[in-house]
């Protein structure tokens, strides 16, 4: 999610934080992944120039052999897709 930068991200900061938190909650609950938290970034152009809520979701790391196996698994992909869908629905309902 974008870091708070007055004049750049202040218009999307709160909604981006909310979206990031919902996504994180659903992904942890839906996959059993370790919660590494929501990280603010100020170095991504897509965040800094966005006019709508923006988040970058990392569902695992290919450099981690266990996570790489999970990411290639159709079952795990379904869990991730379900979690993303639930988070999007929660975001839009409020």
C-alpha positions in Angstrom: 0.0 0.0 0.0 1.2 3.6 -0.5 2.9 5.5 2.2 1.2 8.7 3.2 2.7 11.5 1.0 0.8 14.8 1.2 -0.1 16.0 -2.2 0.5 12.5 -3.7 -1.2 9.7 -1.8 -3.2 11.5 0.9 -6.4 11.1 -1.2 -6.1 7.3 -1.4 -4.1 6.5 1.8 -7.0 5.5 4.1 -8.9 3.4 1.6 -5.6 1.7 0.4 -4.8 0.9 4.1 -8.3 -0.6 4.6 -8.0 -2.6 1.4 -4.5 -3.9 2.4 -5.7 -4.9 5.8 -8.7 -6.7 4.5 -6.6 -8.5 1.9 -4.0 -9.5 4.6 -6.7 -10.8 6.9 -8.4 -12.9 4.3 -5.1 -14.3 2.8 -3.8 -15.3 6.3 -7.2 -16.9 7.2 -7.7 -18.6 3.8 -4.2 -20.0 3.3 -2.7 -20.3 6.7 0.2 -18.2 5.5 2.3 -16.4 8.1 1.2 -12.8 8.7 4.0 -10.5 7.6 1.8 -7.4 7.9 0.9 -4.6 5.6 3.9 -2.6 4.4 3.7 0.9 3.2 5.8 1.8 0.2 6.7 5.2 -1.2 9.0 4.0 -4.0 6.3 2.6 -6.4 5.2 4.9 -9.1 1.9 3.1 -9.5 1.1 4.0 -5.9 2.3 7.5 -6.0 0.3 8.4 -9.1 -2.9 6.4 -8.3 -6.2 8.1 -8.0 -7.9 5.0 -6.6 -7.0 2.7 -3.7 -3.8 0.7 -4.5 -2.2 -2.4 -3.0 0.4 -4.9 -4.1 -0.4 -8.4 -3.0 2.5 -10.9 -2.4 1.1 -14.4 -2.0 4.4 -16.1 -1.5 8.1 -16.0 -2.5 9.4 -18.1 -5.4 12.8 -18.0 -3.7 11.3 -20.0 -0.8 11.1 -23.7 -1.9 8.0 -24.5 0.2 6.2 -21.4 -0.9 7.2 -22.0 -4.6 5.6 -25.5 -4.4 2.4 -24.0 -2.9 2.3 -21.3 -5.5 2.4 -24.0 -8.3 -0.4 -25.9 -6.6 -3.9 -25.6 -8.1 -5.4 -26.1 -4.6 -3.3 -23.3 -3.1 -4.1 -21.0 -6.1 -7.8 -21.6 -5.4 -7.3 -20.7 -1.7 -5.6 -17.5 -2.8 -8.2 -16.6 -5.3 -11.0 -17.2 -2.8 -9.3 -15.0 -0.2 -8.7 -12.2 -2.7 -12.4 -12.4 -3.8 -13.6 -12.3 -0.2 -11.4 -9.3 0.6 -12.7 -7.4 -2.5 -16.3 -8.1 -1.5 -15.7 -6.9 2.0 -14.0 -3.8 0.7 -16.9 -3.0 -1.6 -19.7 -3.7 0.9 -18.5 -1.0 3.4 
